[in-house]
Amino acid sequence: MLSPVGAFLLALNLFTVTTAVVFAQTGSTATQGNSTAANRTEIHLHNYGEFTQACVAWTDGCRNCRRDSGCSNIGVACQPTEMTCRH
């Protein structure tokens, strides 16, 4: 029969091993997920023109960009929305 301290230490050991196994399995899955995410290019305000060659000017509702002159600055309280082609 185990003493209360022995039972506590056994339970703590089992918890530690179980937690380590769960984190190890989760970590390998997360690493695989990140590698596919790293291969995907995110379309954002500054590279939108590269993905939409026909678009000369675009906006996110706050900043305006043109292929020939770059992008304007964002307003103080503006909340950007989805990118749209203007021309």
C-alpha positions in Angstrom: 0.0 0.0 0.0 1.3 3.5 -0.9 1.6 6.3 1.5 -0.3 9.5 0.6 3.0 11.1 -0.4 3.9 8.1 -2.6 0.5 8.2 -4.2 0.9 11.9 -4.9 4.3 11.4 -6.5 3.1 8.5 -8.6 0.1 10.6 -9.9 2.4 13.6 -10.5 4.8 11.3 -12.5 1.9 9.9 -14.6 0.6 13.4 -15.3 4.0 14.6 -16.4 4.5 11.7 -18.8 1.0 12.1 -20.2 1.4 15.8 -20.7 4.8 15.3 -22.4 3.3 12.8 -24.9 0.4 15.1 -25.7 2.6 18.1 -26.3 5.0 16.0 -28.4 2.1 14.8 -30.6 0.6 18.3 -30.8 4.0 19.9 -31.7 4.6 17.6 -34.6 1.1 18.4 -36.0 1.6 22.1 -35.6 5.0 22.0 -37.3 3.5 20.2 -40.3 0.7 22.8 -40.4 3.1 25.7 -40.3 5.2 24.3 -43.2 2.2 24.4 -45.5 1.2 27.8 -44.2 4.7 29.1 -44.9 4.4 28.0 -48.5 1.2 30.0 -49.0 1.6 33.6 -49.9 -0.8 36.0 -48.2 -2.3 38.7 -50.4 -2.1 42.1 -48.7 -2.2 45.7 -49.6 1.4 46.0 -50.7 1.5 42.9 -53.0 -2.2 43.0 -54.3 -1.0 44.4 -57.6 1.2 41.4 -58.2 -1.7 39.0 -58.0 -4.2 41.2 -60.0 -2.2 42.4 -63.0 -5.2 44.1 -64.7 -5.8 46.3 -61.6 -4.1 49.7 -61.8 -5.4 51.1 -58.5 -6.8 49.3 -55.4 -7.9 50.1 -51.8 -8.6 48.5 -48.5 -11.1 51.2 -47.6 -8.4 53.2 -45.8 -5.4 53.4 -48.0 -5.3 53.8 -51.8 -2.6 52.2 -53.9 -1.6 52.8 -57.5 0.8 50.7 -59.5 2.8 53.7 -60.5 3.0 55.6 -57.2 2.7 53.2 -54.3 0.2 53.5 -51.3 -1.1 56.4 -49.2 -0.9 56.4 -45.4 -3.7 55.0 -43.2 -6.1 57.4 -41.4 -6.0 57.6 -37.6 -9.2 55.7 -36.9 -9.7 53.8 -40.1 -10.5 50.1 -40.0 -9.2 48.3 -43.2 -11.6 46.1 -45.1 -11.2 43.6 -47.9 -9.1 44.7 -50.8 -10.9 45.9 -53.9 -9.7 46.9 -57.3 -10.7 50.5 -58.2 -9.5 50.7 -61.9 
